[in-house]
């Protein structure tokens, strides 16, 4: 299991690869025709080992449609590159049904790599509403939500309790506590995922969204980042490094490095995905029983997370369309979604599971996570998302390292994103 793009490992990237191919015109466009046959499911790394048992259940019930699990590189950027290269190969490629990061739906749909899906084959009304939006492009359904995610603020509740203060709701409170309380307890203040990779795009977008801004509009046709809100959001991150309550070491963090720093007891606050809470709370963790989770703070109250997760899509040249749709329905069924959470600590897309008393007891952050998911916004939607993300990473990195002021960074970001949009 891996943790998708919004966080390098924040979410599982998996791909279902079908074993055979036919000419693209051999099946009806509604995706309901086509024979059944064996499948290959490829993943960028099942870190908790949850997926194997789920597929064993499928294989027992579908002997003629057995799924073989294949693991791919653990990096989201490498996974994207491999998928894009394969899909550009048309009917010579291997990857036919894919669980894509939510931010890739527009890109893959616009490129013609994935086919529209019939809404009536999947229980979309049972899903959390925002996750369905990530699976559509140009008004059509191009994927089915599989897992979702939203960033949370993890904190040392024992430290805050000793100081008699609640967890922060605003950036000002976070800054104050990170600058004053953390040093008294031998801790660094705050960290996220600030290495120049997809995680930095997520953290930057969350800062801009929390301040009330946006980056792109109209599915990438308009650049909207040149705003006071964007300057405030990027300024928040740059100020943290400049003033020291974001340690410079955090400029090297991806999900795993930041999670480990928090788990080792070196951080007071951490922005990460819920899996980091689950692993930091596990038996043997130095901070087990001493951590809490709240929504990300913003300038004047709760902020806004980027919506993470992954969607299942069917490649344009897939052959076994009925088997692919049936596997998607299986992986998004309520019993399997429950196991995705219990075995894999991946947030499910089924809304009812967030109200299940037994699950809430086992995963106390679920109510906070649901509220964060409902309030979350997708990453900038664009047919050129990979280029958009690279631009955001480079510019925000320069602002955080002090090579560019937040004001200059936002102006440069607007110029470079406009150049990408014009391609």
Secondary structure as UniProt FT lines:
FT   HELIX           5..7
FT   TURN            8..9
FT   STRAND          14..18
FT   HELIX           24..26
FT   TURN            29..30
FT   STRAND          39..43
FT   TURN            47..48
FT   HELIX           50..61
FT   HELIX           63..65
FT   STRAND          67..71
FT   HELIX           76..88
FT   HELIX           90..92
FT   STRAND          97..101
FT   HELIX           102..104
FT   HELIX           105..110
FT   TURN            111..112
FT   HELIX           119..121
FT   HELIX           124..126
FT   HELIX           129..133
FT   TURN            134..135
FT   STRAND          136..137
FT   TURN            138..139
FT   STRAND          140..141
FT   STRAND          144..150
FT   STRAND          152..156
FT   HELIX           157..163
FT   HELIX           171..184
FT   TURN            185..186
FT   STRAND          188..191
FT   TURN            196..197
FT   HELIX           198..210
FT   TURN            211..212
FT   STRAND          216..217
FT   TURN            218..221
FT   STRAND          222..223
FT   HELIX           228..243
FT   HELIX           248..252
FT   HELIX           255..263
FT   TURN            264..265
FT   STRAND          267..272
FT   HELIX           274..280
FT   TURN            283..284
FT   TURN            286..289
FT   STRAND          291..295
FT   STRAND          297..298
FT   STRAND          306..315
FT   TURN            316..317
FT   HELIX           321..331
FT   HELIX           334..344
FT   HELIX           351..355
FT   HELIX           357..362
FT   TURN            364..365
FT   HELIX           366..375
FT   TURN            383..384
FT   HELIX           385..400
FT   TURN            401..402
FT   HELIX           406..421
//
